[in-house]
Amino acid sequence: MQGPVECIKCHAHMEPGWVVDKTHAGYEQESWSPGEPQPSFWTGLKLEKDKIVPVTTFHCPNCGYLESYALPQSISER
Ligand SMILES: [Zn+2]
């Protein structure tokens, strides 16, 4: 992904960010996991930690539209 992302609704420049996941341990970045959610007695849902991808979400300051990308590395590192 390169350059500023444009809102598909109103064509304003979107700002990068991330969705806050509030857990018992604190705040975390939302992640994407492949497949169906499988219940786990110990953790609520089973998770293969080597397969999850952190989610970067763009926000349109004009209309509020959110657009998410699951990328192995954060946008700022590119
Ligand atoms: Zn917009």
PDB file of the backbone (N, CA, C, O) and the ligand in Angstrom, with CONECT records:
HET     ZN  A 101       1
ATOM      1  N   MET A   1       0.845  -1.188   0.000  1.00  0.00           N
ATOM      2  CA  MET A   1       0.000   0.000   0.000  1.00  0.00           C
ATOM      3  C   MET A   1       0.882   1.240   0.000  1.00  0.00           C
ATOM      4  O   MET A   1       1.778   1.372   0.834  1.00  0.00           O
ATOM      5  N   GLN A   2       0.631   2.131  -0.922  1.00  0.00           N
ATOM      6  CA  GLN A   2       1.479   3.308  -1.024  1.00  0.00           C
ATOM      7  C   GLN A   2       0.661   4.582  -1.173  1.00  0.00           C
ATOM      8  O   GLN A   2      -0.412   4.571  -1.776  1.00  0.00           O
ATOM      9  N   GLY A   3       1.168   5.675  -0.624  1.00  0.00           N
ATOM     10  CA  GLY A   3       0.511   6.966  -0.742  1.00  0.00           C
ATOM     11  C   GLY A   3      -0.716   7.050   0.143  1.00  0.00           C
ATOM     12  O   GLY A   3      -1.090   6.083   0.806  1.00  0.00           O
ATOM     13  N   PRO A   4      -1.343   8.228   0.144  1.00  0.00           N
ATOM     14  CA  PRO A   4      -2.528   8.394   0.985  1.00  0.00           C
ATOM     15  C   PRO A   4      -3.695   7.564   0.467  1.00  0.00           C
ATOM     16  O   PRO A   4      -3.863   7.397  -0.741  1.00  0.00           O
ATOM     17  N   VAL A   5      -4.496   7.047   1.387  1.00  0.00           N
ATOM     18  CA  VAL A   5      -5.679   6.279   1.019  1.00  0.00           C
ATOM     19  C   VAL A   5      -6.850   7.242   0.897  1.00  0.00           C
ATOM     20  O   VAL A   5      -7.058   8.098   1.757  1.00  0.00           O
ATOM     21  N   GLU A   6      -7.614   7.092  -0.187  1.00  0.00           N
ATOM     22  CA  GLU A   6      -8.746   7.974  -0.443  1.00  0.00           C
ATOM     23  C   GLU A   6     -10.041   7.277  -0.043  1.00  0.00           C
ATOM     24  O   GLU A   6     -10.229   6.094  -0.326  1.00  0.00           O
ATOM     25  N   CYS A   7     -10.929   8.009   0.613  1.00  0.00           N
ATOM     26  CA  CYS A   7     -12.227   7.467   1.016  1.00  0.00           C
ATOM     27  C   CYS A   7     -13.048   7.124  -0.228  1.00  0.00           C
ATOM     28  O   CYS A   7     -13.202   7.954  -1.123  1.00  0.00           O
ATOM     29  N   ILE A   8     -13.585   5.870  -0.282  1.00  0.00           N
ATOM     30  CA  ILE A   8     -14.367   5.475  -1.467  1.00  0.00           C
ATOM     31  C   ILE A   8     -15.747   6.140  -1.472  1.00  0.00           C
ATOM     32  O   ILE A   8     -16.435   6.136  -2.493  1.00  0.00           O
ATOM     33  N   LYS A   9     -16.145   6.703  -0.349  1.00  0.00           N
ATOM     34  CA  LYS A   9     -17.467   7.342  -0.263  1.00  0.00           C
ATOM     35  C   LYS A   9     -17.403   8.817  -0.682  1.00  0.00           C
ATOM     36  O   LYS A   9     -18.216   9.280  -1.483  1.00  0.00           O
ATOM     37  N   CYS A  10     -16.423   9.549  -0.127  1.00  0.00           N
ATOM     38  CA  CYS A  10     -16.423  10.995  -0.356  1.00  0.00           C
ATOM     39  C   CYS A  10     -15.072  11.514  -0.868  1.00  0.00           C
ATOM     40  O   CYS A  10     -14.912  12.717  -1.073  1.00  0.00           O
ATOM     41  N   HIS A  11     -14.091  10.608  -1.076  1.00  0.00           N
ATOM     42  CA  HIS A  11     -12.785  10.922  -1.674  1.00  0.00           C
ATOM     43  C   HIS A  11     -11.918  11.847  -0.833  1.00  0.00           C
ATOM     44  O   HIS A  11     -11.004  12.478  -1.362  1.00  0.00           O
ATOM     45  N   ALA A  12     -12.184  11.941   0.459  1.00  0.00           N
ATOM     46  CA  ALA A  12     -11.288  12.679   1.358  1.00  0.00           C
ATOM     47  C   ALA A  12     -10.095  11.770   1.689  1.00  0.00           C
ATOM     48  O   ALA A  12     -10.189  10.550   1.559  1.00  0.00           O
ATOM     49  N   HIS A  13      -8.989  12.361   2.112  1.00  0.00           N
ATOM     50  CA  HIS A  13      -7.832  11.569   2.535  1.00  0.00           C
ATOM     51  C   HIS A  13      -8.123  10.931   3.886  1.00  0.00           C
ATOM     52  O   HIS A  13      -8.547  11.602   4.826  1.00  0.00           O
ATOM     53  N   MET A  14      -7.887   9.617   3.969  1.00  0.00           N
ATOM     54  CA  MET A  14      -8.182   8.896   5.210  1.00  0.00           C
ATOM     55  C   MET A  14      -6.945   8.848   6.091  1.00  0.00           C
ATOM     56  O   MET A  14      -5.817   8.829   5.598  1.00  0.00           O
ATOM     57  N   GLU A  15      -7.168   8.829   7.400  1.00  0.00           N
ATOM     58  CA  GLU A  15      -6.039   8.777   8.323  1.00  0.00           C
ATOM     59  C   GLU A  15      -5.861   7.357   8.846  1.00  0.00           C
ATOM     60  O   GLU A  15      -6.834   6.707   9.226  1.00  0.00           O
ATOM     61  N   PRO A  16      -4.581   6.861   8.865  1.00  0.00           N
ATOM     62  CA  PRO A  16      -4.344   5.510   9.359  1.00  0.00           C
ATOM     63  C   PRO A  16      -4.488   5.427  10.865  1.00  0.00           C
ATOM     64  O   PRO A  16      -4.238   6.397  11.580  1.00  0.00           O
ATOM     65  N   GLY A  17      -4.888   4.269  11.336  1.00  0.00           N
ATOM     66  CA  GLY A  17      -5.005   4.038  12.772  1.00  0.00           C
ATOM     67  C   GLY A  17      -5.240   2.568  13.032  1.00  0.00           C
ATOM     68  O   GLY A  17      -4.960   1.727  12.177  1.00  0.00           O
ATOM     69  N   TRP A  18      -5.738   2.263  14.175  1.00  0.00           N
ATOM     70  CA  TRP A  18      -6.001   0.869  14.518  1.00  0.00           C
ATOM     71  C   TRP A  18      -7.171   0.815  15.482  1.00  0.00           C
ATOM     72  O   TRP A  18      -7.430   1.759  16.228  1.00  0.00           O
ATOM     73  N   VAL A  19      -7.881  -0.327  15.450  1.00  0.00           N
ATOM     74  CA  VAL A  19      -9.056  -0.502  16.294  1.00  0.00           C
ATOM     75  C   VAL A  19      -8.619  -1.034  17.650  1.00  0.00           C
ATOM     76  O   VAL A  19      -7.899  -2.028  17.742  1.00  0.00           O
ATOM     77  N   VAL A  20      -9.062  -0.361  18.691  1.00  0.00           N
ATOM     78  CA  VAL A  20      -8.669  -0.736  20.047  1.00  0.00           C
ATOM     79  C   VAL A  20      -9.465  -1.964  20.491  1.00  0.00           C
ATOM     80  O   VAL A  20     -10.695  -1.978  20.445  1.00  0.00           O
ATOM     81  N   ASP A  21      -8.745  -2.975  20.916  1.00  0.00           N
ATOM     82  CA  ASP A  21      -9.330  -4.175  21.492  1.00  0.00           C
ATOM     83  C   ASP A  21      -9.067  -4.114  22.986  1.00  0.00           C
ATOM     84  O   ASP A  21      -7.922  -4.236  23.421  1.00  0.00           O
ATOM     85  N   LYS A  22     -10.113  -3.926  23.773  1.00  0.00           N
ATOM     86  CA  LYS A  22      -9.916  -3.822  25.215  1.00  0.00           C
ATOM     87  C   LYS A  22     -10.008  -5.224  25.818  1.00  0.00           C
ATOM     88  O   LYS A  22     -11.042  -5.884  25.717  1.00  0.00           O
ATOM     89  N   THR A  23      -8.931  -5.666  26.439  1.00  0.00           N
ATOM     90  CA  THR A  23      -8.904  -6.996  27.054  1.00  0.00           C
ATOM     91  C   THR A  23      -8.694  -6.841  28.548  1.00  0.00           C
ATOM     92  O   THR A  23      -8.490  -5.735  29.050  1.00  0.00           O
ATOM     93  N   HIS A  24      -8.746  -7.954  29.243  1.00  0.00           N
ATOM     94  CA  HIS A  24      -8.500  -7.921  30.691  1.00  0.00           C
ATOM     95  C   HIS A  24      -7.071  -7.478  30.992  1.00  0.00           C
ATOM     96  O   HIS A  24      -6.782  -6.947  32.064  1.00  0.00           O
ATOM     97  N   ALA A  25      -6.178  -7.710  30.015  1.00  0.00           N
ATOM     98  CA  ALA A  25      -4.769  -7.377  30.224  1.00  0.00           C
ATOM     99  C   ALA A  25      -4.447  -5.943  29.798  1.00  0.00           C
ATOM    100  O   ALA A  25      -3.325  -5.479  30.001  1.00  0.00           O
ATOM    101  N   GLY A  26      -5.412  -5.240  29.214  1.00  0.00           N
ATOM    102  CA  GLY A  26      -5.149  -3.880  28.758  1.00  0.00           C
ATOM    103  C   GLY A  26      -5.672  -3.672  27.349  1.00  0.00           C
ATOM    104  O   GLY A  26      -6.652  -4.299  26.948  1.00  0.00           O
ATOM    105  N   TYR A  27      -5.023  -2.795  26.597  1.00  0.00           N
ATOM    106  CA  TYR A  27      -5.455  -2.492  25.245  1.00  0.00           C
ATOM    107  C   TYR A  27      -4.566  -3.205  24.232  1.00  0.00           C
ATOM    108  O   TYR A  27      -3.351  -3.298  24.404  1.00  0.00           O
ATOM    109  N   GLU A  28      -5.206  -3.709  23.161  1.00  0.00           N
ATOM    110  CA  GLU A  28      -4.457  -4.386  22.102  1.00  0.00           C
ATOM    111  C   GLU A  28      -4.976  -3.940  20.751  1.00  0.00           C
ATOM    112  O   GLU A  28      -6.089  -3.428  20.622  1.00  0.00           O
ATOM    113  N   GLN A  29      -4.139  -4.147  19.747  1.00  0.00           N
ATOM    114  CA  GLN A  29      -4.558  -3.856  18.376  1.00  0.00           C
ATOM    115  C   GLN A  29      -5.414  -5.013  17.879  1.00  0.00           C
ATOM    116  O   GLN A  29      -5.105  -6.176  18.136  1.00  0.00           O
ATOM    117  N   GLU A  30      -6.484  -4.694  17.171  1.00  0.00           N
ATOM    118  CA  GLU A  30      -7.332  -5.716  16.574  1.00  0.00           C
ATOM    119  C   GLU A  30      -6.516  -6.566  15.598  1.00  0.00           C
ATOM    120  O   GLU A  30      -5.638  -6.050  14.906  1.00  0.00           O
ATOM    121  N   SER A  31      -6.806  -7.868  15.543  1.00  0.00           N
ATOM    122  CA  SER A  31      -6.090  -8.767  14.643  1.00  0.00           C
ATOM    123  C   SER A  31      -7.068  -9.557  13.790  1.00  0.00           C
ATOM    124  O   SER A  31      -8.226  -9.749  14.161  1.00  0.00           O
ATOM    125  N   TRP A  32      -6.585 -10.008  12.647  1.00  0.00           N
ATOM    126  CA  TRP A  32      -7.368 -10.880  11.773  1.00  0.00           C
ATOM    127  C   TRP A  32      -6.847 -12.299  11.900  1.00  0.00           C
ATOM    128  O   TRP A  32      -5.639 -12.535  11.949  1.00  0.00           O
ATOM    129  N   SER A  33      -7.808 -13.269  11.953  1.00  0.00           N
ATOM    130  CA  SER A  33      -7.422 -14.674  12.031  1.00  0.00           C
ATOM    131  C   SER A  33      -8.166 -15.444  10.952  1.00  0.00           C
ATOM    132  O   SER A  33      -9.356 -15.203  10.746  1.00  0.00           O
ATOM    133  N   PRO A  34      -7.495 -16.376  10.247  1.00  0.00           N
ATOM    134  CA  PRO A  34      -8.175 -17.131   9.189  1.00  0.00           C
ATOM    135  C   PRO A  34      -9.162 -18.142   9.760  1.00  0.00           C
ATOM    136  O   PRO A  34      -9.024 -18.577  10.904  1.00  0.00           O
ATOM    137  N   GLY A  35     -10.149 -18.511   8.965  1.00  0.00           N
ATOM    138  CA  GLY A  35     -11.084 -19.586   9.309  1.00  0.00           C
ATOM    139  C   GLY A  35     -12.207 -19.158  10.225  1.00  0.00           C
ATOM    140  O   GLY A  35     -12.426 -17.970  10.462  1.00  0.00           O
ATOM    141  N   GLU A  36     -12.928 -20.170  10.747  1.00  0.00           N
ATOM    142  CA  GLU A  36     -14.065 -19.941  11.626  1.00  0.00           C
ATOM    143  C   GLU A  36     -13.582 -19.826  13.071  1.00  0.00           C
ATOM    144  O   GLU A  36     -12.616 -20.489  13.448  1.00  0.00           O
ATOM    145  N   PRO A  37     -14.246 -18.987  13.895  1.00  0.00           N
ATOM    146  CA  PRO A  37     -13.889 -18.962  15.316  1.00  0.00           C
ATOM    147  C   PRO A  37     -14.251 -20.283  15.992  1.00  0.00           C
ATOM    148  O   PRO A  37     -15.384 -20.752  15.880  1.00  0.00           O
ATOM    149  N   GLN A  38     -13.293 -20.878  16.689  1.00  0.00           N
ATOM    150  CA  GLN A  38     -13.505 -22.147  17.385  1.00  0.00           C
ATOM    151  C   GLN A  38     -13.454 -21.908  18.886  1.00  0.00           C
ATOM    152  O   GLN A  38     -12.475 -21.362  19.394  1.00  0.00           O
ATOM    153  N   PRO A  39     -14.521 -22.321  19.615  1.00  0.00           N
ATOM    154  CA  PRO A  39     -14.525 -22.102  21.066  1.00  0.00           C
ATOM    155  C   PRO A  39     -13.389 -22.840  21.758  1.00  0.00           C
ATOM    156  O   PRO A  39     -13.008 -23.941  21.361  1.00  0.00           O
ATOM    157  N   SER A  40     -12.859 -22.214  22.795  1.00  0.00           N
ATOM    158  CA  SER A  40     -11.822 -22.839  23.605  1.00  0.00           C
ATOM    159  C   SER A  40     -12.197 -22.664  25.068  1.00  0.00           C
ATOM    160  O   SER A  40     -12.577 -21.569  25.483  1.00  0.00           O
ATOM    161  N   PHE A  41     -12.095 -23.727  25.850  1.00  0.00           N
ATOM    162  CA  PHE A  41     -12.429 -23.657  27.273  1.00  0.00           C
ATOM    163  C   PHE A  41     -11.523 -22.674  27.998  1.00  0.00           C
ATOM    164  O   PHE A  41     -11.959 -21.988  28.923  1.00  0.00           O
ATOM    165  N   TRP A  42     -10.261 -22.602  27.581  1.00  0.00           N
ATOM    166  CA  TRP A  42      -9.277 -21.825  28.325  1.00  0.00           C
ATOM    167  C   TRP A  42      -9.233 -20.353  27.932  1.00  0.00           C
ATOM    168  O   TRP A  42      -9.080 -19.489  28.796  1.00  0.00           O
ATOM    169  N   THR A  43      -9.365 -20.053  26.636  1.00  0.00           N
ATOM    170  CA  THR A  43      -9.141 -18.675  26.195  1.00  0.00           C
ATOM    171  C   THR A  43     -10.366 -18.036  25.548  1.00  0.00           C
ATOM    172  O   THR A  43     -10.268 -16.932  25.013  1.00  0.00           O
ATOM    173  N   GLY A  44     -11.526 -18.712  25.586  1.00  0.00           N
ATOM    174  CA  GLY A  44     -12.710 -18.154  24.936  1.00  0.00           C
ATOM    175  C   GLY A  44     -12.805 -18.600  23.495  1.00  0.00           C
ATOM    176  O   GLY A  44     -13.797 -19.210  23.094  1.00  0.00           O
ATOM    177  N   LEU A  45     -11.767 -18.298  22.702  1.00  0.00           N
ATOM    178  CA  LEU A  45     -11.679 -18.764  21.321  1.00  0.00           C
ATOM    179  C   LEU A  45     -10.257 -19.278  21.087  1.00  0.00           C
ATOM    180  O   LEU A  45      -9.283 -18.736  21.609  1.00  0.00           O
ATOM    181  N   LYS A  46     -10.174 -20.337  20.286  1.00  0.00           N
ATOM    182  CA  LYS A  46      -8.844 -20.851  19.938  1.00  0.00           C
ATOM    183  C   LYS A  46      -8.130 -19.860  19.041  1.00  0.00           C
ATOM    184  O   LYS A  46      -8.753 -19.198  18.210  1.00  0.00           O
ATOM    185  N   LEU A  47      -6.820 -19.760  19.210  1.00  0.00           N
ATOM    186  CA  LEU A  47      -6.050 -18.800  18.431  1.00  0.00           C
ATOM    187  C   LEU A  47      -4.713 -19.401  18.036  1.00  0.00           C
ATOM    188  O   LEU A  47      -3.956 -19.870  18.887  1.00  0.00           O
ATOM    189  N   GLU A  48      -4.421 -19.384  16.716  1.00  0.00           N
ATOM    190  CA  GLU A  48      -3.096 -19.782  16.254  1.00  0.00           C
ATOM    191  C   GLU A  48      -2.292 -18.506  16.081  1.00  0.00           C
ATOM    192  O   GLU A  48      -2.416 -17.805  15.077  1.00  0.00           O
ATOM    193  N   LYS A  49      -1.465 -18.220  17.077  1.00  0.00           N
ATOM    194  CA  LYS A  49      -0.813 -16.910  17.148  1.00  0.00           C
ATOM    195  C   LYS A  49       0.111 -16.619  15.970  1.00  0.00           C
ATOM    196  O   LYS A  49       0.341 -15.457  15.635  1.00  0.00           O
ATOM    197  N   ASP A  50       0.650 -17.679  15.334  1.00  0.00           N
ATOM    198  CA  ASP A  50       1.548 -17.438  14.193  1.00  0.00           C
ATOM    199  C   ASP A  50       0.763 -17.121  12.927  1.00  0.00           C
ATOM    200  O   ASP A  50       1.360 -16.775  11.907  1.00  0.00           O
ATOM    201  N   LYS A  51      -0.586 -17.234  12.972  1.00  0.00           N
ATOM    202  CA  LYS A  51      -1.379 -16.978  11.768  1.00  0.00           C
ATOM    203  C   LYS A  51      -2.144 -15.658  11.820  1.00  0.00           C
ATOM    204  O   LYS A  51      -2.721 -15.241  10.816  1.00  0.00           O
ATOM    205  N   ILE A  52      -2.155 -14.999  12.975  1.00  0.00           N
ATOM    206  CA  ILE A  52      -2.947 -13.782  13.049  1.00  0.00           C
ATOM    207  C   ILE A  52      -2.179 -12.597  12.439  1.00  0.00           C
ATOM    208  O   ILE A  52      -0.949 -12.546  12.476  1.00  0.00           O
ATOM    209  N   VAL A  53      -2.933 -11.663  11.886  1.00  0.00           N
ATOM    210  CA  VAL A  53      -2.361 -10.496  11.216  1.00  0.00           C
ATOM    211  C   VAL A  53      -2.943  -9.246  11.869  1.00  0.00           C
ATOM    212  O   VAL A  53      -4.162  -9.132  11.998  1.00  0.00           O
ATOM    213  N   PRO A  54      -2.081  -8.298  12.286  1.00  0.00           N
ATOM    214  CA  PRO A  54      -2.620  -7.075  12.890  1.00  0.00           C
ATOM    215  C   PRO A  54      -3.413  -6.250  11.870  1.00  0.00           C
ATOM    216  O   PRO A  54      -3.029  -6.157  10.704  1.00  0.00           O
ATOM    217  N   VAL A  55      -4.502  -5.663  12.314  1.00  0.00           N
ATOM    218  CA  VAL A  55      -5.389  -4.912  11.421  1.00  0.00           C
ATOM    219  C   VAL A  55      -5.128  -3.415  11.552  1.00  0.00           C
ATOM    220  O   VAL A  55      -5.189  -2.850  12.644  1.00  0.00           O
ATOM    221  N   THR A  56      -4.834  -2.781  10.405  1.00  0.00           N
ATOM    222  CA  THR A  56      -4.727  -1.330  10.334  1.00  0.00           C
ATOM    223  C   THR A  56      -6.035  -0.806   9.750  1.00  0.00           C
ATOM    224  O   THR A  56      -6.488  -1.285   8.710  1.00  0.00           O
ATOM    225  N   THR A  57      -6.635   0.164  10.406  1.00  0.00           N
ATOM    226  CA  THR A  57      -7.917   0.698   9.955  1.00  0.00           C
ATOM    227  C   THR A  57      -7.786   2.181   9.629  1.00  0.00           C
ATOM    228  O   THR A  57      -7.317   2.974  10.445  1.00  0.00           O
ATOM    229  N   PHE A  58      -8.212   2.540   8.420  1.00  0.00           N
ATOM    230  CA  PHE A  58      -8.204   3.940   8.011  1.00  0.00           C
ATOM    231  C   PHE A  58      -9.543   4.569   8.348  1.00  0.00           C
ATOM    232  O   PHE A  58     -10.594   3.943   8.211  1.00  0.00           O
ATOM    233  N   HIS A  59      -9.488   5.812   8.788  1.00  0.00           N
ATOM    234  CA  HIS A  59     -10.693   6.539   9.179  1.00  0.00           C
ATOM    235  C   HIS A  59     -10.841   7.783   8.319  1.00  0.00           C
ATOM    236  O   HIS A  59      -9.886   8.541   8.145  1.00  0.00           O
ATOM    237  N   CYS A  60     -12.033   7.991   7.783  1.00  0.00           N
ATOM    238  CA  CYS A  60     -12.295   9.201   7.005  1.00  0.00           C
ATOM    239  C   CYS A  60     -12.764  10.302   7.940  1.00  0.00           C
ATOM    240  O   CYS A  60     -13.816  10.173   8.566  1.00  0.00           O
ATOM    241  N   PRO A  61     -11.986  11.404   8.046  1.00  0.00           N
ATOM    242  CA  PRO A  61     -12.382  12.481   8.963  1.00  0.00           C
ATOM    243  C   PRO A  61     -13.619  13.234   8.470  1.00  0.00           C
ATOM    244  O   PRO A  61     -14.244  13.973   9.230  1.00  0.00           O
ATOM    245  N   ASN A  62     -13.968  13.044   7.198  1.00  0.00           N
ATOM    246  CA  ASN A  62     -15.092  13.766   6.608  1.00  0.00           C
ATOM    247  C   ASN A  62     -16.423  13.057   6.855  1.00  0.00           C
ATOM    248  O   ASN A  62     -17.369  13.673   7.345  1.00  0.00           O
ATOM    249  N   CYS A  63     -16.507  11.739   6.511  1.00  0.00           N
ATOM    250  CA  CYS A  63     -17.794  11.035   6.635  1.00  0.00           C
ATOM    251  C   CYS A  63     -17.772   9.914   7.668  1.00  0.00           C
ATOM    252  O   CYS A  63     -18.808   9.312   7.949  1.00  0.00           O
ATOM    253  N   GLY A  64     -16.579   9.624   8.246  1.00  0.00           N
ATOM    254  CA  GLY A  64     -16.519   8.617   9.300  1.00  0.00           C
ATOM    255  C   GLY A  64     -16.367   7.198   8.815  1.00  0.00           C
ATOM    256  O   GLY A  64     -16.363   6.271   9.625  1.00  0.00           O
ATOM    257  N   TYR A  65     -16.239   6.993   7.495  1.00  0.00           N
ATOM    258  CA  TYR A  65     -16.097   5.650   6.947  1.00  0.00           C
ATOM    259  C   TYR A  65     -14.806   5.007   7.439  1.00  0.00           C
ATOM    260  O   TYR A  65     -13.770   5.666   7.532  1.00  0.00           O
ATOM    261  N   LEU A  66     -14.877   3.693   7.760  1.00  0.00           N
ATOM    262  CA  LEU A  66     -13.702   2.949   8.195  1.00  0.00           C
ATOM    263  C   LEU A  66     -13.345   1.898   7.149  1.00  0.00           C
ATOM    264  O   LEU A  66     -14.222   1.220   6.614  1.00  0.00           O
ATOM    265  N   GLU A  67     -12.052   1.768   6.863  1.00  0.00           N
ATOM    266  CA  GLU A  67     -11.575   0.777   5.903  1.00  0.00           C
ATOM    267  C   GLU A  67     -10.390   0.051   6.537  1.00  0.00           C
ATOM    268  O   GLU A  67      -9.422   0.682   6.961  1.00  0.00           O
ATOM    269  N   SER A  68     -10.472  -1.271   6.600  1.00  0.00           N
ATOM    270  CA  SER A  68      -9.466  -2.037   7.336  1.00  0.00           C
ATOM    271  C   SER A  68      -8.578  -2.851   6.407  1.00  0.00           C
ATOM    272  O   SER A  68      -9.037  -3.374   5.391  1.00  0.00           O
ATOM    273  N   TYR A  69      -7.286  -2.955   6.772  1.00  0.00           N
ATOM    274  CA  TYR A  69      -6.324  -3.773   6.046  1.00  0.00           C
ATOM    275  C   TYR A  69      -5.577  -4.637   7.050  1.00  0.00           C
ATOM    276  O   TYR A  69      -5.080  -4.150   8.065  1.00  0.00           O
ATOM    277  N   ALA A  70      -5.508  -5.944   6.743  1.00  0.00           N
ATOM    278  CA  ALA A  70      -4.711  -6.849   7.572  1.00  0.00           C
ATOM    279  C   ALA A  70      -3.373  -7.027   6.885  1.00  0.00           C
ATOM    280  O   ALA A  70      -3.258  -7.733   5.884  1.00  0.00           O
ATOM    281  N   LEU A  71      -2.361  -6.373   7.439  1.00  0.00           N
ATOM    282  CA  LEU A  71      -1.026  -6.417   6.838  1.00  0.00           C
ATOM    283  C   LEU A  71      -0.050  -6.957   7.876  1.00  0.00           C
ATOM    284  O   LEU A  71      -0.131  -6.608   9.054  1.00  0.00           O
ATOM    285  N   PRO A  72       0.888  -7.825   7.429  1.00  0.00           N
ATOM    286  CA  PRO A  72       1.847  -8.430   8.365  1.00  0.00           C
ATOM    287  C   PRO A  72       2.706  -7.410   9.091  1.00  0.00           C
ATOM    288  O   PRO A  72       3.178  -7.687  10.193  1.00  0.00           O
ATOM    289  N   GLN A  73       2.924  -6.241   8.508  1.00  0.00           N
ATOM    290  CA  GLN A  73       3.696  -5.208   9.183  1.00  0.00           C
ATOM    291  C   GLN A  73       2.898  -3.920   9.158  1.00  0.00           C
ATOM    292  O   GLN A  73       2.033  -3.738   8.302  1.00  0.00           O
ATOM    293  N   SER A  74       3.186  -3.025  10.094  1.00  0.00           N
ATOM    294  CA  SER A  74       2.397  -1.809  10.170  1.00  0.00           C
ATOM    295  C   SER A  74       2.752  -0.887   9.001  1.00  0.00           C
ATOM    296  O   SER A  74       3.848  -0.958   8.445  1.00  0.00           O
ATOM    297  N   ILE A  75       1.810  -0.030   8.645  1.00  0.00           N
ATOM    298  CA  ILE A  75       1.966   0.854   7.506  1.00  0.00           C
ATOM    299  C   ILE A  75       3.160   1.780   7.692  1.00  0.00           C
ATOM    300  O   ILE A  75       3.859   2.091   6.727  1.00  0.00           O
ATOM    301  N   SER A  76       3.399   2.221   8.918  1.00  0.00           N
ATOM    302  CA  SER A  76       4.458   3.188   9.157  1.00  0.00           C
ATOM    303  C   SER A  76       5.854   2.601   8.932  1.00  0.00           C
ATOM    304  O   SER A  76       6.827   3.343   8.794  1.00  0.00           O
ATOM    305  N   GLU A  77       5.952   1.256   8.895  1.00  0.00           N
ATOM    306  CA  GLU A  77       7.249   0.620   8.672  1.00  0.00           C
ATOM    307  C   GLU A  77       7.579   0.456   7.202  1.00  0.00           C
ATOM    308  O   GLU A  77       8.672   0.001   6.862  1.00  0.00           O
ATOM    309  N   ARG A  78       6.648   0.822   6.317  1.00  0.00           N
ATOM    310  CA  ARG A  78       6.854   0.621   4.876  1.00  0.00           C
ATOM    311  C   ARG A  78       7.522   1.817   4.238  1.00  0.00           C
ATOM    312  O   ARG A  78       7.770   1.815   3.032  1.00  0.00           O
TER     313      ARG A  78
HETATM  314 ZN    ZN A 101     -15.391   9.788   3.532  1.00  0.00          ZN2+
END
